[in-house]
Amino acid sequence: MRTRITDMLGIKYPIIQGGMQWVGRAELASAVSNAGGLGILTALTQPSPEDLYQEILRCKEMTDLPFGVNLTILPTINPVPYMEYAEAAIRGGVRVVETAGRSPEDFMPLFKANGVRVIHKCTSVRHALKAERIGCDAVSVDGFECAGHPGEDDVTNMILLPAAAAKLSIPMIASGGIGDAQGLVAALALGAEGINMGTRFVATQEAPVHENVKRAMVEADERQTTLIFRSLNNTARVFRNAIADQVVEIEGRDGKTEFSDIQPLVAGARGRENVLEAGDIDGGIWTAGMVIGLINDIPSCQVLLDRMVSEAKAIIKQRLIGLCEED
């Protein structure tokens, strides 16, 4: 299955693993790359740039195929050495960086000088066009269905993808709501050159999260997510559990919501320690996309990608070509 994205990144399948906080570690990234996709290490999962460099070396021990690094650039109370993380990725020999959050414009000279391909995650057509203007090699367009931050426009991929494809000249990757062969085929039909999956890769054997989290995703349906931080204009889609319901209830009260009102409930460390590591599904906030309604098993990354691609080819060759036959 060859597209501009497979050619650009040197991968077998046009399938990219999302850069997920606490989840994008060497175990998962290497498994995705070995399966024919592009694995992604999450830079800020590592406590320092040097730790990221060591994680890159660890990943290289597990795969000799391409993998990338996600760098999410956000405003923080305590300064984050983003440039040092970027330099650590380059020092480690990484040649694909997925950026998210703020514009990567300040980092582009460094990336370009070192032959790094930059994929910027966007939640709107206007942001995708800006990424193209500043020299990004591709964009990953996130629809409203996605886990994490979908932006504030609330546009689903059925509209967002073709709208972006009509105006972009660089390759576009579809992100959000994709977890099976049907989603892969639909994304390609809507103008994408590949797909990005986050939530689906959490429910794989190699994902470094507690088995309870994976089982909860299999048992959930498409209604088991909710939106938080809407009152703060920083919308995030998360798994709907007791903590998420509390946050939504607080945000729904009369008057302005202050972040301090919900901060103890949404602390990232709480979600990591209680949920992803200890397996308490109601122990904190954890992100999940609506695609959980399509997750029915916990395969290896190899089984997942091989199955998706073979089923996608069958859909195209059997169902879609058949629809074009003359009556």
C-alpha positions as CSV (number, residue, x, y, z in Angstrom):
1,M,0.0,0.0,0.0
2,R,2.0,2.9,-1.3
3,T,1.2,6.6,-0.8
4,R,3.2,9.9,-0.6
5,I,3.5,9.3,3.1
6,T,5.0,5.8,2.8
7,D,7.5,7.1,0.3
8,M,8.4,10.1,2.4
9,L,8.8,8.2,5.7
10,G,10.2,5.0,4.3
11,I,7.5,2.8,5.8
12,K,5.6,-0.2,4.5
13,Y,2.1,0.8,5.5
14,P,0.6,4.4,5.7
15,I,-0.1,4.0,9.4
16,I,1.4,6.2,12.1
17,Q,1.2,5.7,15.9
18,G,0.0,8.9,17.7
19,G,2.4,10.5,20.1
20,M,0.6,9.8,23.4
21,Q,1.8,11.1,26.7
22,W,3.0,8.3,29.0
23,V,2.3,5.7,26.3
24,G,4.7,6.6,23.5
25,R,7.6,4.6,24.8
26,A,10.2,2.4,23.1
27,E,8.1,-0.8,23.6
28,L,5.2,0.5,21.6
29,A,7.0,2.6,19.0
30,S,9.4,-0.2,18.0
31,A,6.5,-2.7,17.7
32,V,4.6,-0.3,15.4
33,S,7.7,0.3,13.2
34,N,8.5,-3.4,13.1
35,A,4.9,-4.1,12.0
36,G,5.3,-1.8,9.0
37,G,4.0,1.5,10.3
38,L,5.8,4.5,11.9
39,G,6.2,4.3,15.7
40,I,6.4,7.5,17.7
41,L,8.2,8.2,21.0
42,T,6.6,11.0,23.0
43,A,9.4,13.5,24.0
44,L,7.7,14.9,27.1
45,T,7.0,11.5,28.5
46,Q,10.7,11.5,29.3
47,P,11.7,13.8,32.3
48,S,14.6,15.4,30.5
49,P,16.2,15.7,27.0
50,E,18.9,13.3,28.0
51,D,16.3,10.8,29.0
52,L,14.7,11.2,25.6
53,Y,18.1,10.5,23.9
54,Q,18.5,7.4,26.0
55,E,14.9,6.2,25.0
56,I,15.8,6.8,21.4
57,L,18.8,4.5,21.8
58,R,16.7,1.9,23.6
59,C,14.2,2.0,20.7
60,K,17.0,1.5,18.2
61,E,17.9,-1.7,20.0
62,M,14.4,-2.9,19.3
63,T,14.0,-1.9,15.7
64,D,16.2,-0.9,12.8
65,L,13.2,0.6,10.9
66,P,12.2,4.3,11.0
67,F,10.5,5.8,14.0
68,G,9.7,9.4,15.0
69,V,9.5,11.6,18.0
70,N,6.4,13.7,19.1
71,L,7.1,17.2,20.5
72,T,4.0,18.9,21.9
73,I,4.7,22.6,22.4
74,L,2.3,24.1,25.0
75,P,2.4,27.0,27.4
76,T,3.5,25.8,30.8
77,I,3.9,27.3,34.3
78,N,7.4,25.9,34.6
79,P,9.5,26.4,31.5
80,V,10.1,23.3,29.3
81,P,13.4,23.0,27.4
82,Y,11.6,22.3,24.1
83,M,14.6,23.2,21.9
84,E,16.8,20.8,24.0
85,Y,14.3,18.0,23.4
86,A,14.4,18.7,19.7
87,E,18.2,18.7,19.7
88,A,18.2,15.4,21.6
89,A,16.0,13.8,18.9
90,I,18.4,15.0,16.2
91,R,21.4,13.8,18.2
92,G,19.7,10.4,18.4
93,G,19.4,10.2,14.6
94,V,15.6,10.7,14.5
95,R,14.5,12.0,11.1
96,V,10.8,12.3,11.6
97,V,9.3,14.7,14.2
98,E,5.6,15.1,14.9
99,T,4.8,18.5,16.4
100,A,1.6,19.5,18.1
101,G,0.2,22.3,20.1
102,R,1.8,25.6,19.1
103,S,3.3,26.3,15.8
104,P,6.7,24.7,15.2
105,E,7.9,27.7,13.2
106,D,10.8,28.5,15.7
107,F,12.1,24.9,15.3
108,M,11.9,24.7,11.6
109,P,15.4,26.0,10.8
110,L,16.9,23.4,13.2
111,F,14.9,20.6,11.7
112,K,15.5,21.6,8.1
113,A,19.2,21.9,8.6
114,N,19.4,18.4,9.9
115,G,17.1,16.7,7.3
116,V,14.2,16.1,9.7
117,R,10.8,15.6,8.2
118,V,8.2,17.6,10.2
119,I,4.5,16.5,10.5
120,H,2.4,19.0,12.3
121,K,-0.9,18.1,14.0
122,C,-3.8,20.4,13.2
123,T,-7.4,20.6,14.1
124,S,-8.5,23.0,11.4
125,V,-7.9,23.8,7.7
126,R,-6.5,27.3,8.5
127,H,-3.9,25.8,10.9
128,A,-3.0,23.1,8.3
129,L,-2.4,25.8,5.7
130,K,-0.2,27.7,8.1
131,A,1.9,24.6,8.7
132,E,2.3,24.2,5.0
133,R,3.4,27.9,4.7
134,I,6.1,27.5,7.3
135,G,7.6,24.5,5.6
136,C,6.1,21.4,7.3
137,D,6.5,18.3,5.2
138,A,3.0,17.0,6.0
139,V,0.1,17.6,8.3
140,S,-1.9,15.3,10.6
141,V,-5.4,16.6,10.6
142,D,-7.4,15.8,13.8
143,G,-11.1,15.6,13.6
144,F,-13.6,16.2,16.5
145,E,-13.7,12.4,17.2
146,C,-10.1,12.3,18.4
147,A,-8.7,11.7,21.8
148,G,-7.1,14.6,23.6
149,H,-7.5,18.1,22.3
150,P,-9.8,18.4,19.2
151,G,-9.7,22.2,19.1
152,E,-12.8,24.3,19.5
153,D,-14.4,24.1,16.0
154,D,-16.1,20.8,16.5
155,V,-15.7,19.6,12.9
156,T,-15.7,15.9,12.3
157,N,-13.3,14.2,9.8
158,M,-16.0,13.5,7.3
159,I,-16.0,17.3,6.6
160,L,-12.6,18.3,7.8
161,L,-10.5,15.9,5.7
162,P,-11.9,16.8,2.3
163,A,-11.9,20.5,3.2
164,A,-8.2,20.3,4.0
165,A,-7.3,18.1,1.1
166,A,-8.9,20.6,-1.3
167,K,-6.5,23.3,-0.3
168,L,-3.3,21.5,0.7
169,S,-0.4,20.5,-1.6
170,I,1.6,18.7,1.0
171,P,0.5,15.2,2.2
172,M,-2.2,15.0,4.8
173,I,-2.6,12.3,7.4
174,A,-6.0,11.6,8.9
175,S,-6.2,11.4,12.7
176,G,-9.1,10.8,15.0
177,G,-11.8,8.1,14.9
178,I,-9.8,5.6,13.0
179,G,-9.1,2.1,14.2
180,D,-9.9,-0.5,11.5
181,A,-9.8,-1.2,7.8
182,Q,-13.0,0.7,7.1
183,G,-11.5,3.8,8.7
184,L,-8.3,3.4,6.7
185,V,-10.2,3.1,3.4
186,A,-12.5,6.1,4.3
187,A,-9.5,8.3,5.1
188,L,-7.8,7.5,1.8
189,A,-11.1,8.2,0.0
190,L,-11.4,11.6,1.8
191,G,-8.0,12.7,0.5
192,A,-5.5,11.5,3.2
193,E,-2.2,9.8,2.3
194,G,-2.2,7.9,5.6
195,I,-3.7,7.6,9.0
196,N,-2.6,8.3,12.6
197,M,-4.0,6.1,15.4
198,G,-3.6,6.8,19.1
199,T,-6.4,5.2,21.0
200,R,-6.4,2.0,18.9
201,F,-2.7,1.4,19.7
202,V,-3.3,1.7,23.4
203,A,-5.4,-1.5,23.1
204,T,-2.5,-3.6,21.8
205,Q,-0.3,-6.1,23.5
206,E,2.8,-3.9,23.4
207,A,1.3,-0.7,24.8
208,P,2.9,0.0,28.2
209,V,-0.4,0.5,30.1
210,H,-2.3,-1.6,32.6
211,E,-4.3,-4.5,31.2
212,N,-7.4,-3.1,33.0
213,V,-7.2,0.0,30.7
214,K,-7.1,-2.2,27.6
215,R,-10.0,-4.3,28.8
216,A,-12.1,-1.2,29.6
217,M,-11.6,0.0,26.0
218,V,-12.7,-3.3,24.6
219,E,-15.8,-3.3,26.8
220,A,-16.7,0.3,26.1
221,D,-18.9,1.6,23.3
222,E,-18.7,4.8,21.2
223,R,-20.6,6.7,23.9
224,Q,-17.9,6.1,26.6
225,T,-16.0,9.4,26.1
226,T,-16.8,12.9,27.3
227,L,-15.5,16.4,26.8
228,I,-13.8,18.3,29.6
229,F,-12.2,21.8,29.8
230,R,-14.9,23.2,27.4
231,S,-15.5,26.1,29.8
232,L,-11.8,26.9,29.7
233,N,-11.7,26.9,25.8
234,N,-9.2,24.0,26.0
235,T,-11.5,21.1,25.1
236,A,-10.2,17.6,25.7
237,R,-11.9,14.2,24.9
238,V,-11.3,11.7,27.7
239,F,-12.7,8.3,28.8
240,R,-15.9,8.8,30.6
241,N,-15.4,7.7,34.2
242,A,-16.3,8.9,37.7
243,I,-13.6,11.6,37.7
244,A,-14.5,12.9,34.2
245,D,-18.2,13.1,35.3
246,Q,-17.1,15.2,38.3
247,V,-15.2,17.6,36.1
248,V,-18.1,18.0,33.7
249,E,-20.5,18.6,36.7
250,I,-18.2,21.3,38.1
251,E,-17.8,23.0,34.7
252,G,-21.6,23.0,34.4
253,R,-22.2,25.1,37.5
254,D,-23.3,28.7,37.3
255,G,-20.5,31.2,37.0
256,K,-17.0,31.0,35.6
257,T,-14.9,27.8,36.1
258,E,-11.5,28.4,37.5
259,F,-8.8,25.8,36.7
260,S,-8.1,25.5,40.4
261,D,-11.6,24.2,40.9
262,I,-10.8,21.0,38.9
263,Q,-7.0,20.8,39.1
264,P,-6.8,18.1,41.8
265,L,-9.1,15.9,39.7
266,V,-7.2,16.3,36.3
267,A,-3.6,16.1,37.4
268,G,-1.6,14.3,34.9
269,A,0.4,12.4,37.5
270,R,-2.9,11.1,38.9
271,G,-4.0,9.6,35.6
272,R,-0.6,8.1,34.9
273,E,0.0,6.6,38.4
274,N,-3.6,5.5,39.2
275,V,-4.9,4.6,35.8
276,L,-2.2,3.7,33.3
277,E,0.1,2.1,35.8
278,A,-2.1,0.8,38.6
279,G,-5.2,0.0,36.5
280,D,-7.8,1.9,38.5
281,I,-10.1,3.0,35.7
282,D,-11.8,5.6,37.9
283,G,-8.5,6.8,39.5
284,G,-7.9,9.8,37.2
285,I,-8.4,11.3,33.8
286,W,-7.2,9.4,30.8
287,T,-7.7,10.3,27.1
288,A,-9.6,8.1,24.7
289,G,-11.2,8.7,21.4
290,M,-14.7,7.8,20.1
291,V,-13.0,4.9,18.2
292,I,-13.2,2.8,21.4
293,G,-16.6,1.8,20.1
294,L,-14.8,-0.1,17.3
295,I,-12.2,-1.8,19.5
296,N,-13.0,-5.5,20.1
297,D,-9.7,-7.1,20.9
298,I,-6.1,-6.6,22.1
299,P,-3.9,-7.8,19.3
300,S,-0.2,-7.4,18.7
301,C,0.8,-4.4,16.6
302,Q,1.8,-6.8,13.8
303,V,-1.5,-8.6,13.8
304,L,-3.4,-5.3,13.9
305,L,-1.6,-3.7,11.0
306,D,-1.5,-6.8,8.8
307,R,-5.2,-7.3,9.4
308,M,-6.1,-3.6,8.7
309,V,-4.2,-3.5,5.4
310,S,-5.4,-6.9,4.1
311,E,-9.0,-6.0,5.0
312,A,-8.6,-2.6,3.4
313,K,-7.4,-4.1,0.2
314,A,-10.3,-6.5,0.2
315,I,-12.8,-3.6,0.7
316,I,-11.3,-1.7,-2.2
317,K,-11.0,-4.7,-4.6
318,Q,-14.3,-6.4,-3.8
319,R,-16.8,-3.9,-2.5
320,L,-15.7,-0.6,-4.0
321,I,-14.6,-1.7,-7.4
322,G,-17.8,-3.8,-7.7
323,L,-19.9,-0.7,-7.1
324,C,-18.3,0.8,-10.3
325,E,-19.5,-2.0,-12.5
326,E,-22.0,-1.2,-15.2
327,D,-25.6,-2.3,-14.6
